[in-house]
Amino acid sequence: MKFLPFLGLFSVLAVTVSCNDTNAIYSEIPVNDAVDAPPVSGQFQKHVLIEDYTGTWCGNCTRVSFGIEQVEAATERVNIVAIHNGNDPYHFADYQPLKDLISPDHDLELPQARLNRTITWVDPDTNTQDAVNLTSNNCGLGIAMNSTVADGQIDLDVKVKCAQNYSNLKLVVYVLENDLYYRQINYTTYYNNVHVIQNFEHDHVLRASLTHVLGNPIYGTNFDQTVTTSFTVPVPAKVSNAENMSFIAIVTDANNNAINSRAAEPNENQAFEENP
């Protein structure tokens, strides 16, 4: 789990072609991103981002795991990142900027979960609606990824298309790994009230960041324009099985709020989730 040291190993080609603003300048049709808003032509499906600060040693972190499962059952428009830290086989070494973002003045006490990067998810095991309510038929920008993974190399194009004018946007691109099995301490009654869950399935585990973890600036984000950022990098050394990798792209504003996000599998060619 690295970003700056890890980035030094990468050969990254970033090409910016268009998109602009942290606070949208609604020069076209305003975005109604309420969860029950009808879809507006030319706008994009909106996903909620859940960042789960967790550890295999954290007995109360299963509250968040359980809550995430409930959100996944309620909506497909959810993207998840599990950020492990501490004495943990999946420890993400370069989590400090994320810690400073969500808890700048105190130690990072787990469990912690954030919605769209900056919103505290209160009572995640019993309050799934807060997460679901951040999804919508409408968003001012959409994301699509195309990738090829072969011979230990990742070729990934991340495209951002704008239905509004934006400025001061940042792009975050993560490499995740799924289907990791390791024990999980559990202080809750979930998962059959087992105190030490053997072979607990850990998914969406953050393995590497292809950008700074708080994002790299993207430019030219204007109405009806598309920005493409390309990466050619080796499969991260932390990834134990490249077949279980996935990618997540997040576009944030200048205040680190996630505007939209999208997940993708290796060798997937995505179209924009644009309303007809």
N, C-alpha and C positions, 0 to 999 in steps of 0.2 A: 504494500500500500504506500505508494510514493508518488510525488508529483514533480518537484523541482529536480532532485537528483535523478529521478527516473527519466525526466524529460531530456536530460543530457545525453541519454543513450539513443534518443530517437532521431530519425531523419524526418522532419515534419515539413510538409509543404502546405501552406495556408494561402488560399486564393480567395480574396473578397470581391464579390461582384455586385452586391447591392444590399439594402435594409438599414433604419436610423432612429432612436430616442428611448429613454428610460420611462418617461412619461409620454404616453402616446399622444401624438398630435392628430386628432381625428379629422383629417382632410376629406375622408370618404365617409361611408356609413358608420356611425358610432357602434361600438361593440357592446352588446348586452350579453354578458357572460354569466348570467344567473343560471343555476342548475336546470331550471325548467324553461329557459328561453327557447323559442323556436329557432331552428337553424336559419342563418342569413347567408344567402348566396355569396360565394367568394371568400367567406371567412372559414375558420378552421376549427376542428374539434379541439377541445381543451382538456388536457390531462392534469391530474393532481400529482405532485411529486411528494413522496414520503421519504425522508431521510431518517433512518433508524440508527441512532448511536447505541451500540450494543456490545456485548461481550459474552463469550461462552461461560464465563465465570459469574455472570450477573443474574442472580436468581429472579429478580423482578423484571428483567428484560423480556420475559415470556409474555408479559402483559401486552407489550407492543407487538410481538410476533402474532399473538392471538388477534389483536385488533386489525393488523394488516390482513390476515386471512379473511376477516369479516368484510373489509373494504373490497378485497379482490372478489369476494362472492357477490358484492353489490354492484360493482362497475368494472368494465374492462379499461376504463380511462384512468388507470393508476400506474405510476412508475415508482419503483422502490429501489433504494440504495441502502445497504446494510454496512455501516461504518464501524468496524470492530476496533477496539483499542484495549490496552492493558495487557495482562498476562494471558495472551490469546493466540492461537496458531494463525489467526486471520488478521492480526493486528495491522492497521493501516498507519505506517510510521509517520506520514506527513499530514496528519489530521489537524495540526496546530492551527492553521488559518480557519478551519471550520469551527474548532473549539472557541477561538477568539471571536468568531462571528456570533455564536449562539450563547456563549458564556464568558464574556471578556473579563469579568471581575472576580470570577470564582472558579474553583476546580470543576472539572466536568464530571458531574455526578450522574450515574446511570440508574434507571433508564432515562433516555432523552429521545424525543421524536419531534421532528419539524415538518410542517406542511408547507410546500412551495418555498422551502429553504428557511423562512424566517418566522413562520407562525407556529407557536407552541401548540402541540397536539395534547390537549388536556384529557386525561382519562381515556387513553386509546383503546382499552379493552371494552369499554362500555359506550364510547362516544364515536362511533364510526361516521355519523352523519356529517360532522364537521369536515371530514375528508371528502366525502361524496359531494358535498355542497360546493366544493371548489372545482368540480368538473363542469363542463358546459358544451353545448353545441357550437359555441362561438368563441373564437379567440382571434386577435389581430395578427397573429403570425402562426405559421405552421412549420413543421420540421419533417424532413425525410432523410433517411440514410441508405446508402448503397455500400456494400462491402464485399471484399474477397479476402478469404483467409486461406492461405496455402503455404506449405513449406516454411512454416514458422514465421510468416510475415502477414501483417494486417495492412490492407489497402482500404481506406475508409473515406468516403465522401459524406459530409454533413451539409445538407442544404436547408436554408432558412428562407421562407417566402413571406413577404409582408402584405397584409391587406390594409395597413395603415402606414403612416410615416412614424418612424422611431429614431431615437438617437441614444447614444451612451449604452448600447446593449453589450452584453458579454456572453460568450459561449463557453459552456463547460462540457467536456466529453470524457466519460468514464468507461473503463473496462471492468466488467463485473464477472463473477463466476458463480455458477449454480451447482446444485447437487453435491455439496460438500457435507460430509457426515462426520460429526464429532459430538462428544457429550455436551449437554447443556444443563447447567444448574437451574433449578426451578423452585421458587418459593411460593408459587401460586397454586390454585386448585386446577388450573388448566392442564391439559395433556395428562389427564388421568391422575393428577395429584402426585406424579412421580417426582421425587426430589432431584435425582440425577437421571436425566433422560439420556440413555445411551444411543448413539447413532442418530442424533437429532439432525434433521435436514436443514442446512444453512444455505439459503439462496440469496441472490442479488448482492453477493459479498464484493465490496469494493476492493479491486486488486491493483488498479493503476489509474492515473489521470493523464490523459493525453494533452490536457491544457493545465494551466494553473487551476487549483481546486476551486477558486472563486471566479474563474473565468478569464478568457482572453477577449479583448475588445474586438468587435466586428463593426464594419463600416458599410455605408451605402444602403442603409436599411430604409428604403423609401417604398411608398405604395407601389404594389405590383412588380416589385423587383425581387430577385433571388440572390442570396449570398451562398457561395459554396466554399467550404473549408475542407481541405484534403489532408489526410495523414497517411504516411507510409512508415510503419514502425514494426519492430519485431514483436511477436507475442510476448507479453510481460513474463518475466521469469517467475513471478509469484503464481501465475496461472498453472494449476496442476494438470488440467485437461482442456485443451483448446476447444474441444467439441462442446464444452459446457460454458463457454464464454457468452457474454452478451454485451451490448453497448447501450449507453444512455446518453442522450444529448439534452442539455438544459440551456434555455436562453433566459438570462436574468436582466433586470434593469440595473441602474446605477446604485440602487439601494439593496442589491442582492436578492430582490424578490423574484421568484421564478415566474416568468410570464407563461411559458409552456415547456413541455418536455416530451420526449419520445424514446421508446426503447426499441432495440432491433436485435435480431439474431445474426450470427455470422453468415455471410453469403446470401444475405437478404437484400432485395432491391425494392425499396419502398416508394410508393407514390404519396404525394401530400394528401392529408385527410381534409380535403377542401370540400366545402358544401357546394353542391351543384346549383 
